[in-house]
Amino acid sequence: MCADPSSGYWLAVLPWLQLASEVRLDELRFLSVDTAHPDKAVAALERISRDCAQVLRSFRLSDQCSINRCTLLVPDGWDPCVPPDAAVQARFGRAKNLLMLAAFAANEYGYYNSRNANSSMFQLFIATFTSPPGYLSLLDRRHDRTSVAVGAKWGDPLFYVPEECNPPGPVPVSVDEALARALGSLADSHPLAQNIRLALPFFGWANTLASASSWEMEIIALVAAFENLLHEGKEAGVAKVVQQLLAPFGSVPVRDARRTRPKIKAGAAQLEEPVRRAWIRELYDVRNSLAHPKPRAVEELAWLPHEHLAMGAFLFPLLAKLLLAQCDLYGLTWDDKAACDAVDVLLSKTPWFNWGEVEHSECRWDAATTWAATLEQARRTRREKEAEKIAKRMSRGEV
């Protein structure tokens, strides 16, 4: 089981993440485990299951309540006695960011009881311990990188779940498994892999949902995420690539979108542009204003800050899929195409998340808001179009 147990053991833990099923990224597996019996999911932990359970008890919902399930990152051929070096830890960090992206691609927005991941759920701990687990030391991240010893033992209440990761009940996170496979197959040396790797930390900062964050910080991070993903450093470049990627799909001209969002700013020559172009323009205007002493007044915006962030969280995984499809590493599904069709339609509608109407209506608990209803309509329309294409091909004897 272990090369040298005298050196101790280690676990790579994502304590605030509950996965609906196992996810593999190349040679790494993300496994959902029962914190009291982790060996049931990971055979390599059989002899140290009690020690692992004590370590995992350090991750708490409250003083009296430990987490029941968490996620372990397990490499193929894992030896819990061989501690990961800096290169391996960096690899783990990249992998959990890719997992985050695949989870965001599976998010469903606009349903009253929808399951949504946020980036705070993907916090990764490398836990090292002896048998039995004793005192621990933590790296207090300062500019001098001082290692600080604390007078606590594994199993004591140490790490408490962030409020943005603490739902009232167990809510497993779903993952777009096809996207996860595509991301896992992308060679590290590929330019797109490098762009995604640089973009994901910014995307994560834009989507923590943490109370300590602010929409101003998140807008700045969101723009940085798009620029790194698309390998463009200016508004015009980002807009050009987005337009190229979304050109095969539906669009709504600014002229029509202004009927429902009259604050969209556009000159006469811009009225026939897709409304996504106006959205990118305003996103950059807001970002730029935050870096200078003349911030834009929120009431002047066509899209409120939380709407910019919601669209960014929705669009970023779609663009990643489109880029992977260009590399023949991912096949767009009908739902992917429907989501691309819906981008401009969503940007031209308001309000997106009319929760007041949902909560006080006699609808089912899964009642849809405008956002969700728009996506459902786009899916129906896309499937009808695809079915019509197949029928025509069959009539010509091509299928």
C-alpha positions in Angstrom: 0.0 0.0 0.0 2.7 2.4 1.0 6.3 2.9 0.0 7.5 4.3 3.4 4.7 4.9 6.0 7.3 6.4 8.4 7.2 9.6 6.3 3.4 10.0 6.9 0.5 10.2 4.6 -1.3 12.8 2.5 -4.7 13.5 1.0 -5.8 16.0 -1.7 -9.2 17.1 -0.4 -12.0 19.4 -1.8 -14.0 19.5 1.4 -16.8 21.8 0.3 -17.5 19.9 -3.0 -20.0 17.0 -3.3 -20.0 15.5 -6.7 -22.9 13.6 -8.2 -20.6 11.0 -9.7 -16.9 10.3 -10.2 -15.1 12.5 -12.7 -11.8 11.7 -14.5 -9.5 14.2 -15.9 -6.7 12.4 -17.7 -4.8 10.4 -15.0 -6.6 12.1 -12.1 -9.9 11.0 -10.5 -12.3 13.2 -8.4 -14.2 10.9 -6.1 -17.1 11.6 -3.8 -16.4 9.9 -0.4 -18.2 9.3 2.9 -15.9 11.2 5.3 -16.4 8.5 8.0 -15.4 5.7 5.6 -13.2 7.1 2.8 -11.7 3.6 2.2 -15.0 2.5 0.6 -14.3 4.7 -2.4 -10.4 4.5 -2.3 -8.9 1.1 -1.7 -5.5 2.7 -1.0 -6.9 4.1 2.2 -8.0 0.8 3.7 -5.3 0.5 6.4 -5.5 4.2 7.3 -9.2 4.8 7.0 -9.6 5.8 10.7 -6.8 8.3 10.4 -8.2 9.8 7.2 -11.6 10.0 8.8 -10.1 12.0 11.8 -8.3 14.3 9.3 -11.6 14.9 7.4 -13.4 15.7 10.7 -11.4 19.0 10.7 -13.7 20.3 7.9 -16.8 21.4 9.6 -20.3 22.7 9.0 -20.4 23.9 12.6 -18.6 23.1 15.9 -20.9 20.2 16.4 -21.2 19.0 12.9 -18.6 17.7 10.5 -19.1 17.4 6.7 -20.6 14.1 5.7 -19.2 13.9 2.2 -16.4 15.5 0.3 -14.3 15.0 -2.8 -10.9 13.5 -2.9 -8.5 14.0 -5.8 -6.8 10.7 -6.5 -4.0 10.1 -9.1 -3.8 6.8 -10.9 -1.3 4.5 -9.0 -1.6 6.8 -5.9 0.7 6.1 -3.1 -0.4 8.1 0.0 3.1 7.9 1.5 4.8 9.8 -1.3 4.0 13.5 -0.8 3.3 15.5 -3.9 6.1 17.9 -4.9 5.5 21.5 -6.1 5.0 20.3 -9.7 2.4 17.7 -8.7 0.5 20.2 -6.5 0.4 22.7 -9.4 -1.0 19.9 -11.6 -3.7 19.3 -9.0 -4.5 23.0 -9.0 -4.9 23.1 -12.7 -7.1 19.9 -12.6 -9.5 21.3 -10.0 -9.9 24.5 -12.1 -10.8 22.3 -15.1 -13.3 20.5 -13.0 -14.7 23.8 -12.0 -15.2 24.8 -15.6 -16.9 21.5 -16.4 -19.2 22.0 -13.4 -20.1 25.5 -14.5 -21.0 24.1 -18.0 -23.6 21.9 -16.2 -25.1 24.7 -14.1 -28.8 25.5 -14.6 -29.8 29.0 -13.9 -33.2 30.5 -13.3 -35.0 27.5 -11.6 -36.2 27.9 -8.0 -34.5 24.7 -6.9 -31.7 24.4 -9.4 -28.3 23.1 -8.5 -25.5 25.5 -9.2 -21.8 25.3 -8.5 -19.7 28.3 -7.5 -16.0 28.5 -7.5 -15.7 28.6 -3.7 -16.7 25.0 -3.7 -13.4 24.0 -5.4 -11.0 25.0 -2.7 -8.3 22.4 -2.6 -6.4 21.3 0.6 -3.3 19.1 0.6 -3.5 17.4 4.0 -0.4 15.7 5.4 -0.6 13.6 8.6 0.9 10.8 10.6 -0.7 7.7 12.1 -2.3 8.5 14.4 -2.8 12.1 13.2 -1.2 14.6 15.5 -0.5 18.4 15.4 -0.4 20.2 12.2 1.2 23.3 10.7 -0.4 25.7 8.2 1.2 27.8 5.6 0.3 31.3 6.6 0.4 32.9 3.1 2.5 36.1 3.6 5.0 37.8 1.4 7.8 36.0 3.3 5.9 32.6 3.0 6.3 31.9 6.7 5.2 28.5 7.9 3.2 28.9 11.0 2.6 26.1 13.6 -0.8 26.1 15.3 -1.6 24.3 18.5 -4.4 22.2 17.1 -4.6 18.6 16.0 -6.3 17.0 13.1 -9.9 16.4 14.0 -10.3 19.6 16.0 -12.7 22.2 14.6 -10.4 24.0 12.2 -11.9 24.7 8.8 -15.5 25.9 8.5 -17.5 25.8 5.4 -17.8 29.2 3.7 -21.4 30.4 3.8 -21.6 30.4 0.0 -20.9 26.6 0.1 -23.3 25.7 2.9 -26.7 24.8 1.4 -29.5 23.7 3.7 -29.2 20.1 2.5 -26.7 17.9 0.5 -26.6 19.3 -3.1 -24.4 17.2 -5.3 -22.7 19.2 -8.1 -23.2 17.9 -11.6 -20.4 18.0 -14.2 -20.5 18.2 -18.0 -18.6 14.9 -18.4 -18.1 15.3 -22.2 -16.5 18.7 -21.6 -14.4 17.2 -18.7 -13.1 14.4 -21.1 -12.3 17.0 -23.8 -10.4 19.2 -21.2 -8.5 16.1 -20.0 -7.5 15.2 -23.5 -6.1 18.6 -24.3 -2.3 18.5 -24.3 -0.6 20.9 -21.8 1.5 22.3 -24.7 -1.5 23.2 -26.8 -2.1 26.9 -27.0 -5.7 26.6 -26.1 -4.7 24.6 -22.9 -2.4 27.5 -22.0 -5.2 30.1 -22.6 -7.7 28.1 -20.5 -5.2 27.6 -17.7 -4.5 31.3 -17.5 -8.2 32.2 -17.7 -9.6 29.9 -15.1 -8.2 31.6 -12.0 -9.8 34.9 -13.1 -13.1 33.1 -13.9 -13.0 31.6 -10.4 -12.5 35.0 -8.8 -15.4 36.3 -10.7 -17.7 33.5 -9.4 -16.9 32.9 -5.8 -20.3 34.3 -4.6 -18.4 35.1 -1.4 -19.7 37.9 0.8 -16.1 39.2 1.1 -16.0 39.8 -2.6 -17.7 42.6 -4.6 -19.2 43.0 -8.0 -16.6 45.5 -8.9 -13.8 43.0 -8.2 -15.7 40.3 -10.0 -16.3 42.4 -13.2 -12.6 43.1 -13.4 -11.8 39.4 -13.0 -14.5 38.4 -15.6 -13.0 40.6 -18.3 -9.5 39.2 -17.5 -11.0 35.7 -17.9 -12.4 36.4 -21.3 -9.2 38.1 -22.5 -7.1 35.1 -21.5 -9.4 32.5 -22.8 -9.7 34.2 -26.2 -6.1 35.4 -26.2 -7.1 39.0 -26.9 -6.2 42.0 -24.9 -8.7 44.6 -26.0 -12.4 45.0 -26.3 -12.4 45.0 -30.1 -10.4 41.7 -30.2 -12.7 40.0 -27.7 -15.8 41.1 -29.5 -14.4 39.9 -32.8 -13.6 36.4 -31.6 -17.0 36.1 -29.8 -18.8 37.1 -32.9 -16.8 34.6 -35.0 -17.6 31.8 -32.6 -21.3 32.7 -32.3 -21.9 33.6 -35.9 -23.5 30.3 -36.9 -26.1 30.7 -34.2 -29.1 33.0 -33.6 -28.7 36.7 -33.0 -30.9 39.7 -32.1 -30.1 43.1 -33.4 -29.5 46.0 -31.0 -32.5 47.8 -32.6 -34.9 45.1 -31.5 -33.2 44.5 -28.1 -33.7 48.2 -27.2 -37.4 47.7 -27.1 -37.0 45.8 -23.8 -33.7 47.2 -22.7 -33.9 50.9 -23.8 -30.7 51.9 -22.0 -28.5 50.0 -24.5 -26.1 52.6 -25.9 -25.6 52.4 -29.6 -24.9 54.8 -32.4 -26.9 54.7 -35.7 -24.3 52.4 -37.3 -24.5 50.0 -34.4 -28.2 49.3 -34.3 -28.0 46.3 -36.6 -25.1 44.7 -34.6 -25.9 41.6 -32.5 -26.9 42.7 -29.0 -24.0 40.6 -27.7 -21.7 43.3 -29.2 -23.4 46.0 -27.2 -23.1 43.8 -24.0 -19.4 43.4 -24.5 -19.0 47.1 -25.0 -20.8 47.9 -21.8 -18.9 45.2 -19.9 -15.7 46.9 -20.9 -17.1 50.3 -20.1 -17.9 49.2 -16.6 -14.5 47.5 -16.2 -12.6 50.5 -17.4 -14.6 52.9 -15.3 -13.7 50.9 -12.2 -10.0 51.4 -12.9 -10.4 55.2 -13.1 -11.9 57.9 -10.9 -15.2 58.1 -12.9 -17.2 54.9 -12.2 -20.4 54.3 -14.2 -23.6 54.8 -12.3 -25.4 51.5 -12.0 -28.8 53.1 -12.9 -27.3 54.1 -16.3 -26.5 50.5 -17.3 -28.5 48.5 -19.7 -27.5 45.4 -17.8 -27.1 45.5 -14.0 -23.8 44.3 -12.5 -25.2 40.9 -11.4 -26.6 40.4 -14.9 -23.2 41.0 -16.4 -21.8 38.4 -14.0 -24.6 35.9 -14.7 -24.1 36.2 -18.5 -20.3 35.8 -18.0 -20.8 32.6 -16.0 -23.1 31.3 -18.7 -21.1 32.3 -21.7 -17.6 31.5 -20.7 -18.1 27.6 -20.7 -19.9 27.9 -24.0 -16.9 29.7 -25.6 -14.6 27.1 -24.2 -16.7 24.4 -25.8 -16.7 26.2 -29.2 -12.9 26.6 -29.0 -12.5 22.9 -28.2 -14.8 22.0 -31.1 -12.6 24.0 -33.5 -9.8 21.7 -32.4 -11.9 18.6 -33.0 -11.8 17.7 -29.3 -15.4 18.3 -28.5 -18.7 17.7 -30.3 -21.4 20.3 -29.7 -24.7 18.9 -28.5 -28.1 20.1 -29.4 -28.3 21.7 -26.0 -25.0 23.5 -26.5 -26.2 24.9 -29.8 -29.5 25.9 -28.2 -27.6 27.8 -25.5 -25.6 29.6 -28.2 -28.8 30.5 -29.9 -30.2 31.9 -26.6 -27.3 34.3 -25.8 -28.7 37.3 -27.7 -32.3 36.4 -26.8 -31.4 36.5 -23.2 -29.5 39.7 -23.5 -32.6 41.3 -25.0 -35.0 40.1 -22.2 -35.6 41.5 -18.7 -35.9 40.6 -15.9 -34.0 37.4 -16.0 -34.6 36.2 -12.5 -38.0 37.3 -11.5 -38.1 35.4 -8.2 -40.8 37.4 -6.6 -43.3 36.2 -9.2 -42.2 32.6 -8.9 -42.3 32.6 -5.1 -45.7 34.1 -4.8 -47.3 32.1 -7.6 -49.1 28.8 -7.6 -46.4 27.3 -9.8 -44.5 24.1 -9.0 -41.3 24.4 -7.0 -39.3 24.0 -10.2 -41.1 27.0 -11.8 -38.9 28.7 -14.3 -37.9 32.3 -14.5 -37.6 34.2 -17.8 -34.0 33.0 -18.1 -34.9 29.3 -17.8 -38.0 29.6 -20.0 -35.9 31.3 -22.7 -33.4 28.5 -22.7 -36.1 25.8 -22.8 -37.7 27.5 -25.8 -34.3 27.7 -27.5 -33.8 23.9 -26.9 -37.2 23.1 -28.3 -36.6 25.2 -31.4 -33.1 23.8 -31.9 -34.3 20.2 -31.7 -37.1 20.9 -34.1 -34.5 22.4 -36.6 -32.2 19.4 -36.1 -35.0 16.9 -36.6 -36.1 18.7 -39.7 -32.5 18.5 -41.1 -32.4 14.8 -40.4 -35.8 14.2 -42.0 -34.6 16.0 -45.2 -31.4 14.0 -45.3 -33.4 10.8 -44.9 -35.7 11.8 -47.7 -32.7 12.2 -49.9 -31.3 8.8 -48.9 -28.3 10.3 -47.1 -29.0 8.6 -43.8 
